[in-house]
Amino acid sequence: MSAALVAGLLAGYGIAVPVGAVATHLVTLTARTSLRTGVCAALGVATADGLYALLATLGGSAMAAALRPALVPLRWASALL
């Protein structure tokens, strides 16, 4: 059971870590400078991502409350599309 759990966690971690432009930049930055610089840059990126997630959550909650009166027409429009 524990081997399957560890394998599943590793597979999920591998899928959850996309290699994009920012990750590539962080790897090259760390390789050119130092581990400390790379860690600080990665923490900055993680902070910005967290703030974006917070803004999306708060904005989405406010938008959901504002759109509540128009839910039925919006659902029909999305079904037609």
N, C-alpha and C positions, 0 to 999 in steps of 0.2 A: 504494500500500500504506500509506504513512504517513498519508494523508488518511483512509482507512478506519479506521485504528487510532485516530486522534485522535477521529473521529466516534464510534466505539464507546466510547472512554473517557469522552467527554462524556455520552453517553447513559447509560452505567452509573453515572456520578456523579450524574446527574439522578434516576435511579431510587433510588439508595442514600441520598439525602438526603430523608427524609420530613419534611414540614412538619406537625409536631404541636404540642401545647400548649407543650412546653418550647422548641421552636424559635421559636414565636411570641412567647413571653415574653422570650427572649433578644433578639429583634429589637426589641421594644418597649422593653426595658430599655436597649439600646444607643442607641436613638433619643431616649429621655428624658434619658439621662445623657451618657456619653462612650464612645468606642471602647475605651478602656482598661478601663472597667468591664464592658463587654460581652464583651471578650476574656477577662477574668478569670472572669466568670461561666460562659462557655462552657468554659473549661479545667476549672472545677470540675465541670460536668456531665459532661465527657468523663472525668474522673478517677473519678467515681462509676460511670459506665457501665463503665469498665475494671475496677473492683473487683467489680462485679456479675458481669461475664463471668468473671473469675478464680474467684470463689466458685462459680459454676455449673459451671465446668470441673472444679475440684477436687472439688466435691460430687458431680458426675455420675460421675467416675471412681470415687470411693468407693462410690457407690450401685451402679454396674455390677458392681463386685467383690462386693458383698454380695448382689446378686440373681442372681449366676451359678448357684447351685444350683437356683434356681426358674425357670430360663429356659424349659424345655419347657412346663410348665403355663401360664406367662404367655403364651407364643406361641399355645398352643391357645385360651386365653381371649380373646386379642385377635383371633384368626381367627374365633371364634364371634360376637364382637360386631360 
